[in-house]
Amino acid sequence: MDKQQLTYRIALTLLAGIGPVSAKSLIGYCGGCREVFDIKDWKQLFKVPGIGERTAKNIIATKEEVLRRAELECDFII
């Protein structure tokens, strides 16, 4: 696994309100960890089973911050 893939996986675990089941739903719906963060409209995420409006809006609002935190974690690990 390369650094970029690891960063997106870590970022997914840092999203508030996202546990293992929700994470798998997001990955399945979007096609991958990175693709979850490429979505720009919360209404697309709201279509994912188990993802409510609040969580979908939170993902969109915090994704840049979460990605930065994940990059720092990845740098520490590697």
CORBELZI-V491523 format. One record per pair of residues at least 6 apart in sequence whose C-alpha atoms are under 7 Angstrom apart, sorted by the first residue. I is the first residue (numbers start at 1). J is the second residue. D is the distance in whole Angstrom. If there is no record, write none. Layout:
i=[I:I]
j=[J:J]
d=[D:D]
//
This chain:
i=[6:7:7:7:8:8:9:10:11:11:11:12:12:14:15:15:17:22:22:25:25:26:26:27:27:29:30:37:40:42:42:42:45:45:46:46:46]
j=[74:70:71:74:33:34:33:70:66:67:70:23:33:66:59:66:55:50:51:48:49:36:48:33:36:48:36:63:60:56:57:60:51:56:52:53:56]
d=[7:5:6:6:6:6:6:6:6:5:5:7:7:6:7:7:6:6:7:7:7:7:6:6:7:6:6:7:7:5:5:6:7:5:6:6:6]
//
